[in-house]
């Protein structure tokens, strides 16, 4: 499920960050202009004058990406691939619009998501049910279908040569069943979508990041997510590039923390699964307190109100995801 505007966090009091962050090895994070600055990144990979994108934001993300390409002396014809780690609309809503602007590009998507990129009618209908037509169009704009002939399905273990740069695609369920992560084999880094969680740069303390899981509806599976994290770490990666937001290091430490926080989320949900009035509100309260205390223990010096605001969107979505998981577990 995509991130609702009604849960938009208030802007940070910290100085504005650059809209494009350049890392080594031809990788940049471009702000997707989604809900607030620093919430969602589109990663650009440049190799030998050719370009690829990892995740697309929404149709409103196109202008910022095109400007970033222009500043790097790259033309739309230089875009070879558009990768979508999964088909939640904050990651793939702009895919069709980008493909319209990039005539030479192929769209690479998990096999479970491919048909929804070719025919997004069900994605659109589902989101409109949540937001209403007017709000949906305001947030996501046009969602174009992608010509099926331009779609490449990436099953588990799929490999691709991006202009001499080998990329390996791993099926990584847990957040969603239509999720892959991309291993940049030459530079030993992963593009992880939402599998390695969320890490907002506002929470960085002396170069150490704070990372927490996203249990967003509707396919959260804690057992699968634990296994996906372990699988990523088995490659001994140096960095992970998160859609929310940008590059993180210190991965062995963060993997341990992610495992612990997944278990903590599940524990909170199980304690509230029966006979709790207004269970959703209780989940929001407990999850909010959990993450607030974790951020404070991380020695973040932001005011508590600002921390809560920055977390509010994800706390709401995590609560929704856990409720959905509880119902599926009960039904199963």
C-alpha positions as a Markdown table, in Angstrom:
| # | Residue | x | y | z |
|---|---|---|---|---|
| 1 | Unk | 0.0 | 0.0 | 0.0 |
| 2 | Unk | 1.2 | 3.5 | -0.8 |
| 3 | Unk | 1.8 | 6.2 | 1.8 |
| 4 | Unk | -1.3 | 8.4 | 2.5 |
| 5 | Unk | -1.0 | 12.1 | 2.4 |
| 6 | Unk | -3.2 | 12.5 | 5.4 |
| 7 | Unk | -0.3 | 11.0 | 7.5 |
| 8 | Unk | 2.2 | 13.5 | 6.1 |
| 9 | Unk | 4.8 | 14.4 | 8.7 |
| 10 | Unk | 5.5 | 18.1 | 9.3 |
| 11 | Unk | 8.8 | 19.4 | 7.8 |
| 12 | Unk | 12.0 | 19.0 | 9.8 |
| 13 | Unk | 13.5 | 22.0 | 11.5 |
| 14 | Unk | 16.9 | 20.9 | 10.2 |
| 15 | Unk | 18.5 | 22.6 | 7.1 |
| 16 | Unk | 17.2 | 21.5 | 3.8 |
| 17 | Unk | 19.1 | 18.7 | 2.2 |
| 18 | Unk | 20.3 | 18.7 | -1.4 |
| 19 | Unk | 17.7 | 17.3 | -3.9 |
| 20 | Unk | 20.4 | 15.2 | -5.5 |
| 21 | Unk | 23.0 | 13.3 | -3.4 |
| 22 | Unk | 25.9 | 11.9 | -5.3 |
| 23 | Unk | 27.8 | 8.9 | -4.0 |
| 24 | Unk | 30.8 | 7.1 | -5.5 |
| 25 | Unk | 30.5 | 4.4 | -8.2 |
| 26 | Unk | 28.1 | 6.4 | -10.3 |
| 27 | Unk | 25.2 | 6.3 | -7.9 |
| 28 | Unk | 23.0 | 9.2 | -6.9 |
| 29 | Unk | 19.9 | 9.6 | -4.8 |
| 30 | Unk | 17.3 | 12.0 | -6.4 |
| 31 | Unk | 14.5 | 13.2 | -4.2 |
| 32 | Unk | 11.2 | 11.9 | -5.5 |
| 33 | Unk | 9.2 | 15.0 | -4.5 |
| 34 | Unk | 6.8 | 12.7 | -2.7 |
| 35 | Unk | 4.8 | 14.2 | 0.2 |
| 36 | Unk | 7.9 | 15.8 | 1.8 |
| 37 | Unk | 11.6 | 16.3 | 1.1 |
| 38 | Unk | 13.7 | 13.4 | 2.2 |
| 39 | Unk | 10.9 | 10.9 | 2.3 |
| 40 | Unk | 11.5 | 8.9 | -0.9 |
| 41 | Unk | 14.6 | 8.6 | -3.1 |
| 42 | Unk | 14.9 | 7.5 | -6.7 |
| 43 | Unk | 18.4 | 6.1 | -7.2 |
| 44 | Unk | 20.2 | 6.8 | -10.4 |
| 45 | Unk | 23.0 | 4.5 | -11.6 |
| 46 | Unk | 25.4 | 5.7 | -14.3 |
| 47 | Unk | 27.8 | 3.4 | -16.0 |
| 48 | Unk | 29.8 | 4.3 | -19.1 |
| 49 | Unk | 27.4 | 7.0 | -20.2 |
| 50 | Unk | 24.3 | 4.9 | -19.8 |
| 51 | Unk | 21.8 | 5.3 | -17.0 |
| 52 | Unk | 19.3 | 3.2 | -15.0 |
| 53 | Unk | 16.8 | 4.2 | -12.3 |
| 54 | Unk | 15.8 | 2.2 | -9.2 |
| 55 | Unk | 12.2 | 3.0 | -8.2 |
| 56 | Unk | 10.4 | 5.9 | -9.7 |
| 57 | Unk | 8.3 | 7.8 | -7.2 |
| 58 | Unk | 5.1 | 9.1 | -8.9 |
| 59 | Unk | 4.5 | 10.9 | -12.1 |
| 60 | Unk | 5.3 | 14.2 | -10.4 |
| 61 | Unk | 8.9 | 12.9 | -9.9 |
| 62 | Unk | 9.7 | 13.1 | -13.6 |
| 63 | Unk | 10.6 | 16.8 | -13.7 |
| 64 | Unk | 13.3 | 16.5 | -10.9 |
| 65 | Unk | 14.8 | 13.4 | -12.5 |
| 66 | Unk | 15.0 | 15.0 | -15.9 |
| 67 | Unk | 16.7 | 18.0 | -14.4 |
| 68 | Unk | 19.2 | 15.8 | -12.7 |
| 69 | Unk | 19.9 | 14.0 | -15.9 |
| 70 | Unk | 20.4 | 17.2 | -17.8 |
| 71 | Unk | 22.9 | 18.4 | -15.1 |
| 72 | Unk | 24.8 | 15.2 | -15.6 |
| 73 | Unk | 24.8 | 15.6 | -19.4 |
| 74 | Unk | 22.6 | 12.6 | -19.9 |
| 75 | Unk | 19.8 | 12.4 | -22.4 |
| 76 | Unk | 16.5 | 10.5 | -22.1 |
| 77 | Unk | 17.8 | 8.2 | -24.8 |
| 78 | Unk | 20.7 | 7.2 | -22.4 |
| 79 | Unk | 18.2 | 5.6 | -20.0 |
| 80 | Unk | 18.6 | 1.8 | -20.4 |
| 81 | Unk | 16.6 | 0.4 | -17.6 |
| 82 | Unk | 14.0 | 1.4 | -15.0 |
| 83 | Unk | 13.9 | -1.0 | -12.1 |
| 84 | Unk | 11.0 | -1.1 | -9.7 |
| 85 | Unk | 11.8 | -3.0 | -6.5 |
| 86 | Unk | 8.0 | -3.6 | -5.9 |
| 87 | Unk | 4.8 | -2.2 | -7.2 |
| 88 | Unk | 3.6 | 0.0 | -4.3 |
| 89 | Unk | 2.8 | 3.3 | -5.8 |
| 90 | Unk | 5.4 | 5.3 | -4.0 |
| 91 | Unk | 8.0 | 3.1 | -5.7 |
| 92 | Unk | 6.3 | 2.3 | -9.0 |
| 93 | Unk | 3.5 | 4.8 | -9.6 |
| 94 | Unk | 5.6 | 6.9 | -12.0 |
| 95 | Unk | 6.9 | 3.9 | -14.0 |
| 96 | Unk | 4.7 | 4.3 | -16.9 |
| 97 | Unk | 5.3 | 8.1 | -17.1 |
| 98 | Unk | 9.0 | 7.5 | -17.0 |
| 99 | Unk | 8.9 | 4.9 | -19.7 |
| 100 | Unk | 7.0 | 7.4 | -21.9 |
| 101 | Unk | 10.0 | 9.8 | -21.5 |
| 102 | Unk | 12.7 | 7.1 | -21.9 |
| 103 | Unk | 12.1 | 5.5 | -25.4 |
| 104 | Unk | 15.0 | 3.1 | -25.1 |
| 105 | Unk | 14.4 | 1.8 | -21.6 |
| 106 | Unk | 13.2 | -1.5 | -20.4 |
| 107 | Unk | 11.2 | -1.9 | -17.2 |
| 108 | Unk | 12.4 | -4.6 | -14.9 |
| 109 | Unk | 9.9 | -5.9 | -12.4 |
| 110 | Unk | 9.2 | -8.9 | -10.1 |
| 111 | Unk | 7.1 | -11.5 | -12.0 |
| 112 | Unk | 4.3 | -11.0 | -9.5 |
| 113 | Unk | 4.1 | -7.3 | -10.4 |
| 114 | Unk | 4.6 | -7.4 | -14.1 |
| 115 | Unk | 0.9 | -7.7 | -15.2 |
| 116 | Unk | 0.0 | -4.7 | -13.0 |
| 117 | Unk | 2.6 | -2.6 | -14.8 |
| 118 | Unk | 1.1 | -3.5 | -18.1 |
| 119 | Unk | -2.4 | -3.0 | -16.9 |
| 120 | Unk | -2.5 | -0.9 | -13.7 |
| 121 | Unk | -6.3 | -0.8 | -13.5 |
| 122 | Unk | -6.4 | -2.8 | -10.3 |
| 123 | Unk | -3.7 | -0.7 | -8.7 |
| 124 | Unk | -5.6 | 2.5 | -9.6 |
| 125 | Unk | -9.0 | 1.1 | -8.5 |
| 126 | Unk | -7.6 | 0.0 | -5.1 |
| 127 | Unk | -5.9 | 3.3 | -4.4 |
| 128 | Unk | -9.0 | 5.3 | -5.5 |
| 129 | Unk | -11.1 | 3.3 | -3.0 |
| 130 | Unk | -8.8 | 4.5 | -0.2 |
| 131 | Unk | -8.3 | 8.1 | -1.3 |
| 132 | Unk | -11.2 | 9.0 | -3.6 |
| 133 | Unk | -10.6 | 10.0 | -7.2 |
| 134 | Unk | -9.6 | 13.6 | -6.7 |
| 135 | Unk | -7.1 | 12.9 | -3.9 |
| 136 | Unk | -5.6 | 10.0 | -5.8 |
| 137 | Unk | -5.0 | 12.2 | -8.8 |
| 138 | Unk | -3.5 | 14.9 | -6.7 |
| 139 | Unk | -1.0 | 12.5 | -5.1 |
| 140 | Unk | -0.2 | 10.2 | -7.9 |
| 141 | Unk | -1.2 | 12.0 | -11.1 |
| 142 | Unk | -1.4 | 9.8 | -14.2 |
| 143 | Unk | -0.5 | 6.2 | -14.0 |
| 144 | Unk | 0.3 | 5.0 | -17.5 |
| 145 | Unk | 0.4 | 1.4 | -18.6 |
| 146 | Unk | 3.7 | 0.1 | -19.8 |
| 147 | Unk | 3.9 | -1.8 | -23.1 |
| 148 | Unk | 4.3 | -5.5 | -22.2 |
| 149 | Unk | 7.0 | -5.8 | -24.9 |
| 150 | Unk | 9.1 | -3.4 | -22.9 |
| 151 | Unk | 8.8 | -5.3 | -19.6 |
| 152 | Unk | 11.4 | -7.7 | -18.3 |
| 153 | Unk | 10.4 | -10.0 | -15.5 |
| 154 | Unk | 13.2 | -10.6 | -12.9 |
| 155 | Unk | 12.7 | -13.9 | -11.1 |
| 156 | Unk | 14.9 | -15.0 | -8.2 |
| 157 | Unk | 18.5 | -15.2 | -9.3 |
| 158 | Unk | 18.0 | -13.2 | -12.5 |
| 159 | Unk | 21.1 | -11.5 | -13.6 |
| 160 | Unk | 21.5 | -8.5 | -16.0 |
| 161 | Unk | 24.6 | -6.8 | -17.5 |
| 162 | Unk | 24.1 | -3.1 | -17.3 |
| 163 | Unk | 26.7 | -1.8 | -19.7 |
| 164 | Unk | 29.3 | -4.1 | -18.2 |
| 165 | Unk | 28.1 | -3.7 | -14.6 |
| 166 | Unk | 26.6 | -7.0 | -13.4 |
| 167 | Unk | 23.4 | -6.8 | -11.4 |
| 168 | Unk | 21.8 | -9.7 | -9.5 |
| 169 | Unk | 18.1 | -9.8 | -8.6 |
| 170 | Unk | 17.0 | -11.6 | -5.5 |
| 171 | Unk | 13.4 | -12.4 | -4.5 |
| 172 | Unk | 13.0 | -10.8 | -1.1 |
| 173 | Unk | 9.4 | -11.2 | 0.3 |
| 174 | Unk | 8.4 | -10.0 | 3.8 |
| 175 | Unk | 7.4 | -6.5 | 3.0 |
| 176 | Unk | 5.6 | -7.6 | -0.2 |
| 177 | Unk | 5.5 | -10.8 | -2.2 |
| 178 | Unk | 6.3 | -8.8 | -5.3 |
| 179 | Unk | 9.6 | -7.4 | -4.0 |
| 180 | Unk | 13.1 | -8.0 | -5.3 |
| 181 | Unk | 16.4 | -6.5 | -4.2 |
| 182 | Unk | 19.3 | -5.7 | -6.6 |
| 183 | Unk | 22.9 | -6.7 | -5.8 |
| 184 | Unk | 25.4 | -4.4 | -7.5 |
| 185 | Unk | 28.1 | -7.2 | -7.6 |
| 186 | Unk | 31.0 | -5.0 | -8.7 |
| 187 | Unk | 30.6 | -2.6 | -5.7 |
| 188 | Unk | 29.0 | -5.1 | -3.3 |
| 189 | Unk | 25.9 | -2.9 | -2.5 |
| 190 | Unk | 22.2 | -3.6 | -2.5 |
| 191 | Unk | 19.3 | -1.5 | -3.7 |
| 192 | Unk | 16.7 | -2.7 | -1.1 |
| 193 | Unk | 13.5 | -0.9 | -1.7 |
| 194 | Unk | 11.7 | -1.5 | 1.6 |
| 195 | Unk | 13.2 | -4.9 | 2.6 |
| 196 | Unk | 16.0 | -3.4 | 4.7 |
| 197 | Unk | 13.5 | -0.9 | 6.2 |
| 198 | Unk | 13.5 | 2.8 | 6.5 |
| 199 | Unk | 16.2 | 5.2 | 7.5 |
| 200 | Unk | 15.6 | 9.0 | 7.4 |
| 201 | Unk | 18.6 | 11.2 | 7.3 |
| 202 | Unk | 17.2 | 13.5 | 10.0 |
| 203 | Unk | 17.9 | 10.7 | 12.5 |
| 204 | Unk | 21.6 | 10.3 | 11.6 |
| 205 | Unk | 23.9 | 10.9 | 14.6 |
| 206 | Unk | 27.7 | 11.3 | 14.0 |
| 207 | Unk | 27.5 | 9.1 | 10.8 |
| 208 | Unk | 25.4 | 6.4 | 12.4 |
| 209 | Unk | 22.0 | 5.8 | 10.9 |
| 210 | Unk | 18.7 | 4.7 | 12.6 |
| 211 | Unk | 16.9 | 2.0 | 10.7 |
| 212 | Unk | 13.5 | 0.5 | 11.4 |
| 213 | Unk | 11.2 | -2.0 | 9.6 |
| 214 | Unk | 8.1 | -1.2 | 7.5 |
| 215 | Unk | 5.2 | -3.6 | 8.0 |
| 216 | Unk | 3.0 | -1.8 | 5.5 |
| 217 | Unk | -0.1 | -3.6 | 4.4 |
| 218 | Unk | -1.1 | -5.8 | 2.8 |
| 219 | Unk | 1.5 | -8.6 | 2.6 |
| 220 | Unk | 3.7 | -8.2 | 5.7 |
| 221 | Unk | 5.2 | -11.6 | 6.7 |
| 222 | Unk | 7.7 | -11.5 | 9.6 |
| 223 | Unk | 9.1 | -15.0 | 9.0 |
| 224 | Unk | 9.8 | -14.1 | 5.3 |
| 225 | Unk | 11.2 | -10.7 | 6.2 |
| 226 | Unk | 13.7 | -12.2 | 8.7 |
| 227 | Unk | 14.8 | -14.7 | 6.0 |
| 228 | Unk | 15.2 | -12.0 | 3.4 |
| 229 | Unk | 17.4 | -9.9 | 5.7 |
| 230 | Unk | 19.6 | -12.9 | 6.4 |
| 231 | Unk | 19.8 | -13.6 | 2.7 |
| 232 | Unk | 20.9 | -10.1 | 1.9 |
| 233 | Unk | 23.5 | -10.1 | 4.7 |
| 234 | Unk | 24.9 | -13.5 | 3.4 |
| 235 | Unk | 26.4 | -11.5 | 0.5 |
| 236 | Unk | 28.4 | -9.4 | 3.0 |
| 237 | Unk | 27.3 | -6.1 | 1.4 |
| 238 | Unk | 29.1 | -2.8 | 2.1 |
| 239 | Unk | 26.1 | -0.5 | 1.7 |
| 240 | Unk | 22.3 | -0.6 | 1.2 |
| 241 | Unk | 20.5 | 2.0 | -0.8 |
| 242 | Unk | 17.0 | 2.5 | 0.6 |
| 243 | Unk | 14.1 | 4.1 | -1.1 |
| 244 | Unk | 13.3 | 5.8 | 2.2 |
| 245 | Unk | 16.0 | 7.3 | 2.2 |
| 246 | Unk | 19.4 | 6.9 | 0.5 |
| 247 | Unk | 22.6 | 5.1 | 1.4 |
| 248 | Unk | 23.3 | 3.4 | 4.7 |
| 249 | Unk | 26.4 | 1.6 | 6.0 |
| 250 | Unk | 27.0 | -0.2 | 9.3 |
| 251 | Unk | 24.9 | -3.1 | 7.9 |
| 252 | Unk | 25.8 | -5.9 | 10.4 |
| 253 | Unk | 24.6 | -3.7 | 13.3 |
| 254 | Unk | 21.5 | -2.6 | 11.4 |
| 255 | Unk | 20.6 | -6.1 | 10.5 |
| 256 | Unk | 20.6 | -7.1 | 14.2 |
| 257 | Unk | 18.5 | -4.1 | 15.0 |
| 258 | Unk | 16.1 | -4.8 | 12.2 |
| 259 | Unk | 15.6 | -8.4 | 13.4 |
| 260 | Unk | 14.9 | -7.1 | 16.9 |
| 261 | Unk | 12.5 | -4.5 | 15.8 |
| 262 | Unk | 10.5 | -6.9 | 13.6 |
| 263 | Unk | 10.1 | -9.1 | 16.6 |
| 264 | Unk | 9.1 | -6.1 | 18.7 |
| 265 | Unk | 6.4 | -5.1 | 16.2 |
| 266 | Unk | 5.1 | -8.6 | 16.2 |
| 267 | Unk | 5.1 | -8.8 | 20.0 |
| 268 | Unk | 3.1 | -5.6 | 20.3 |
| 269 | Unk | 0.6 | -6.9 | 17.7 |
| 270 | Unk | 0.1 | -10.3 | 19.4 |
| 271 | Unk | -0.5 | -8.6 | 22.8 |
| 272 | Unk | -3.3 | -6.5 | 21.2 |
| 273 | Unk | -4.8 | -9.1 | 19.0 |
| 274 | Unk | -7.8 | -10.0 | 21.2 |
| 275 | Unk | -10.4 | -8.1 | 23.0 |
| 276 | Unk | -8.8 | -4.6 | 22.8 |
| 277 | Unk | -11.2 | -1.7 | 22.2 |
| 278 | Unk | -10.0 | 0.4 | 19.2 |
| 279 | Unk | -7.1 | -1.9 | 18.5 |
| 280 | Unk | -5.7 | 0.3 | 15.7 |
| 281 | Unk | -5.4 | 3.3 | 18.0 |
| 282 | Unk | -3.7 | 1.1 | 20.6 |
| 283 | Unk | -1.2 | -0.2 | 17.9 |
| 284 | Unk | -0.4 | 3.3 | 16.8 |
| 285 | Unk | 0.3 | 4.4 | 20.4 |
| 286 | Unk | 2.5 | 1.4 | 21.3 |
| 287 | Unk | 4.4 | 1.4 | 18.0 |
| 288 | Unk | 4.9 | 5.2 | 18.2 |
| 289 | Unk | 6.3 | 4.8 | 21.7 |
| 290 | Unk | 8.6 | 1.9 | 20.7 |
| 291 | Unk | 10.1 | 3.9 | 17.9 |
| 292 | Unk | 10.4 | 7.1 | 19.8 |
| 293 | Unk | 12.3 | 5.4 | 22.6 |
| 294 | Unk | 14.6 | 3.7 | 20.0 |
| 295 | Unk | 15.4 | 7.0 | 18.3 |
| 296 | Unk | 16.1 | 8.7 | 21.7 |
| 297 | Unk | 18.4 | 5.7 | 22.6 |
| 298 | Unk | 20.1 | 6.3 | 19.4 |
| 299 | Unk | 21.1 | 9.7 | 20.9 |
| 300 | Unk | 19.1 | 11.8 | 18.4 |
| 301 | Unk | 18.8 | 15.3 | 19.7 |
| 302 | Unk | 15.7 | 16.4 | 17.8 |
| 303 | Unk | 12.8 | 17.5 | 19.9 |
| 304 | Unk | 10.4 | 14.7 | 20.8 |
| 305 | Unk | 7.5 | 16.3 | 18.9 |
| 306 | Unk | 9.6 | 16.5 | 15.7 |
| 307 | Unk | 10.7 | 12.8 | 16.1 |
| 308 | Unk | 7.0 | 11.8 | 16.5 |
| 309 | Unk | 6.1 | 13.9 | 13.4 |
| 310 | Unk | 8.8 | 12.3 | 11.3 |
| 311 | Unk | 7.7 | 8.8 | 12.4 |
| 312 | Unk | 3.9 | 9.4 | 12.3 |
| 313 | Unk | 3.4 | 8.3 | 8.7 |
| 314 | Unk | 5.3 | 5.0 | 9.1 |
| 315 | Unk | 3.7 | 4.3 | 12.6 |
| 316 | Unk | 0.3 | 4.6 | 11.0 |
| 317 | Unk | 1.2 | 2.3 | 8.1 |
| 318 | Unk | 2.9 | -0.2 | 10.3 |
| 319 | Unk | -0.2 | -0.4 | 12.5 |
| 320 | Unk | -2.3 | -1.0 | 9.4 |
| 321 | Unk | 0.1 | -3.7 | 8.2 |
| 322 | Unk | 0.1 | -5.5 | 11.6 |
| 323 | Unk | -3.7 | -5.4 | 11.8 |
| 324 | Unk | -3.9 | -7.0 | 8.4 |
| 325 | Unk | -1.3 | -9.6 | 9.3 |
| 326 | Unk | -3.2 | -10.4 | 12.5 |
| 327 | Unk | -6.4 | -11.0 | 10.5 |
| 328 | Unk | -4.6 | -13.1 | 7.9 |
| 329 | Unk | -2.9 | -15.1 | 10.7 |
| 330 | Unk | -6.3 | -15.7 | 12.4 |
| 331 | Unk | -7.9 | -16.7 | 9.1 |
| 332 | Unk | -5.0 | -19.1 | 8.3 |
